Amino acid sequence: MKSLNCFVSKVLVITAVLISSFTMYSNEDTLALEAFSQTYQGAYDLTIPESVSSEKMSLYIILPGGVGNAKYPALKETFFTPALNDDNSIIFSPKISWRRPSIKKLEHIITDFIRVAKRTYPIDSDNIVLVGYSNGAQQGLELIESNDTLFSSYIAIASNIKLKRRLETPICIIQWDKDFYFPIQKMSRNVKEGRDIGCNLTLIIASNNDGMGASEYTDELKDFVSKL
């Protein structure tokens, strides 16, 4: 009898651990996502894994610059998906960011989605990453300037952003060493000045790419996010 009681106790403990490790989401959480979809119908692109478990998920917010509706699918297929998509991440891109948006409107849809995503999925609060490419990098900088603790990190690619004050958000800058429009020398100075005012800045210089297309930065972006 003693051994049976011991066995039952062990089973109960294991069962309790399994139950506590699995997050259940209520109907209210599902309704929150549906309400978001209705409010912003057709205003965003969203990639979610087919199967979602209780494991913590990364959330990537993409600002691709002024690519427009016609060019975004190709940019996503050749750059963002290969670099960021896996079985445990969500990729969200508001269409308003695909042109020159109102930063306030951009801020509203992004903060609303992050709030809903946290209620609906097991989002890792330490891995909510904002990614800005080209003109989208400047949009991203303006967002973190007004929402400094909203994102766990910010990645600016192929840009010329300049930090004007100390920010808490860690920032990674990925830049081509032969970029004609955004010279690496100027960006290096901007990074130094940002560090001097207390910003947490990482500069990754892409020197092996053959051109200035977004997909040329896939390896650098993928490698950096893998270490977050």
Secondary structure, 3 states (H helix, E strand, C coil): CHHHHHHHHHHHHHHHHHHHCCCCCCHHHHHHHHHHHHHCCCCEEEECCCCCCCCCEEEEEEECCCCHHHHHHHHHHHHHHHHHCCCCEEEEEEHHHHCCCCHHHHHHHHHHHHHHHHHHCCEEEEEEEEEEECHHHHHHHHHHHHCCCCCCEEEEECCCCCCCCCCCCCEEEEEECCCCCCCHHHHHHHHHHHHHCCCCEEEEEECCCCCCCHHHHHHHHHHHHCCC
